């Protein structure tokens, strides 16, 4: 791990938090300094739209099966 940059280690640390409340979101990860050298501002809207689609819940709590039988 000593060959990883501080930026890379910081990004990985933020993405691998066990507690989802502490974990980086997709948007936060894409804005991380590690991506500064390769980020294309023209692609930001496309990527953020893809992340928003992925992060939506698949079903709401109202649609869950409340009883089995």
N, C-alpha and C positions, 0 to 999 in steps of 0.2 A: 504494500500500500504506500510505501514511501515514494513511489514513482508518480503518484497522483498529485495533482496540484491542490492547493488549498481551496480553490474555487470548486474543483471537482468533488473533493471530500465534503465541502459544505453542502453542495447540491445533493449528494448521495445521502448525507445525514438527514437532510430535510425531507427527502422522499421516503426514507425507510423508518420513520417514526412509527411505533406500534399504535399510538393513540391517534386516531383520525383527526381529532381536534387540533393536534400539534403538527400533523403532517402537512407538507406543502400541497397546495392545490395544483392542478394542471396549469392554471394561469400564472401562479407564483413561480412554478418551475420554469416556464417558458421565459419569464422575465429575469431569471437568475443571471448573474454576471458571467457564468460559465459559457452561456450562449452568445455573449456580446460579439465575439469575433465572427460568428457564422449566421447571426440573425439577419433575416431579410425583412425589413419593415412591411413590405408589400404582402408578405405571407402571414403576418400577425393575425389579421382578421379571419383568414381561412382557418388557421390553427385554433384560434380561440372559439370559433364556431364548432369545429370538430370536437373540442374538449367539452363544450357546453352540451352537445348532443350525447356524449358518452357519460357525463356526470348526472344526467337526468335519471330519476328513479325509474325502474322498469314498470313498477306498479305502485299504486297508492295504498295507504293503509286501509282505505275503504274497500279495496278489491281483494284483500287477503281473505283466505278462508278462516272463519272464526271458530268453526266447530268441525269436527271430523265425524263422519258417520254416514 
